[in-house]
Amino acid sequence: MIDRVLAIAGNTLRETNRNRVMYVLLLFAVMMILGSVTMGKLALQDPLILIKDLGLAAISLFGMIIAVYLGVTVVHRELEQKTVYFIIPKPLHRTEFLLGKFMGMAATLVIQLVVMSGVFLLVLMAYGGGGSQVLLKALLLILAEVMVILSVALLLSSLTGPILAGFLSLALFVLGRSSEFIATLASSGRTGLSGLDLLLRAANYVLPDFHLFAVSGAVSRRVSIHGEFFSWAYVGYASGYAVLYILIMLGLTIFRLRRKDLV
Amino acid sequence: MGKTDDIAVPAIRAEGLCKTFVVCFVPIAKLAKSGAKEGRPELDRKVLPRQVEAVRDLGFEVRPGEIFGLLGPNGSGKTTTIKMMMGLIFPTAGTIEVFGESVPNLEVKRRVGYLPENPTFYDYLRADEFLELSARLCGVSKRTRRRRIRELLERVGLAEALNRPLRKFSKGMLQRIGLAQALIHDPDLVVLDEPLSGLDPLGRKEVRDLIGELRSQGKTVLFSSHILSDVEMICDRVGIVVRGRLRDIGKLSNLLSARVTETGVVLACGPEGPGSLAELAAMALERGWETLDVEGRLRFRLPQDTDPAELLRAALDQSARVVSVTPISESLEDLFVREAMR
């Protein structure tokens, strides 16, 4: 089973590596990271703070865009172009196929993030900064976040077309990033409607809490790359949440595609 | 399950197989207007699925070691049946067994090779990478993979295209690489959906030879095709599917009527010129005989109960030259058309 899953994952990685769109997105991300240097020069405060914030934001933003792009297109393309007619009759389960696809996409994201992080670190070093544990923690959180987005986009692409799935994934990302605000709104009772408060509270439990991974400049949960209180325990907690959420999303995707007619 | 256990077990057995697709949802009121359902005003806002029955109560058996042809017009349900066999879609009712096991089943999949209709493969892969992936998924050991890939590319005539990406392949080449991936793990059953489409006459001959080779190796082959002349040449038995139902199944010699159904007469103009043939054509029109004018020759198809002597006498009277008189028995095409029109 493992060899079959790895074969699918390896093929998916090869597919994404030979896709020009990935290089274009990576180029934009690198340009934005390099652009943070110009913004840093204009800053009134320490330019390194702005370079760190903008660099991490660029990695997070483009990581998210690449995750959504992969999640909504890769499996959908298999169904649309009928390449599943070649894969599914081979001696493997549909679950193995989906796991392989997810692993291939996840590996692609890791490579993309490593490249972006490399450029980011070079920029920091050029300005007298450098790698630190705090930065490593922030990058790990971004990795966990984009993996969650990937799993959400994959589930949505199994339910609807790629364009709608893409928009829904982006909408969920925005809502997920606003989880702190939604929680405050629901508990303050400012909506004046108890039903709506309940709905907001329920939505906060169900929607992915992307705010958990947002560390660049964020201090609302006493988590910031500029603070000392950004601990490994927090990274562990957020990563555990990501793994659980990914497993649920993958489980739902497998359930959806397990008995689907591939016409 | 060993191969010796399979002697009595059919390679494929389908029983009461049905597949219904929901193509869209329509309001009940609309259905009521078309007479499909009694309309009730309170149900106007509700919708019902519109369904298409692609396969209806289909049952057949394919014996081990035979070449079985699945024939039928477009949209008759051949590909749907094959897709159910390959676990791509699920039957609404009925069962389908391959080597005595219900499908989809991993052990069964290991023994089956499949070429889909109008195949599209990963076009970013090279031919060798694609076959390597197929072999790996089929559990072919690393040691034998390279040898098997080389052998198969040679066999399907793509040895020169080893390093070429599939996006640069023609339709015929894709069909060939599709055959190679279906055979990569040396399966006992080979299922080919329209394997001859997109191939030139030479390519078709090569595929026919390949299928013949598979038979001589004791493999079972099921294939669907529109090219009836090829089916006639290689199939042991055929099944004719029309509108989702199996209309006929059996050996071609049993299905095709041996009796003469028509008489073909070909006449050429004699020394008196083409005027003689014009009179004969007028006579055929009067009698309702089918005629065809090809390169100055008239071809007549006389119905079974017509004595050709009358036409031949008239031809001699007009000094026309008799080229041939041929009794025609039923062809597969005639059978196919007869079943499709029934």
Interface residues (C-beta under 8 A of the other chain):
Chain A: D3 R4 A7 I8 N11 R14 E15 R18 N19 Q81 K82 T83 V84 Y85 F86 I87 I88 P89 K90 P91 L92 H93 R259 D261 L262 V263
Chain B: F21 K83 M86 G87 L88 I89 F90 L106 K109 R110 V112 Y114 P116 N118 P119 T120 F121 Y122 Y124 L125 E129 L133 S134 R136 L137 C138 G139 G178 Q181
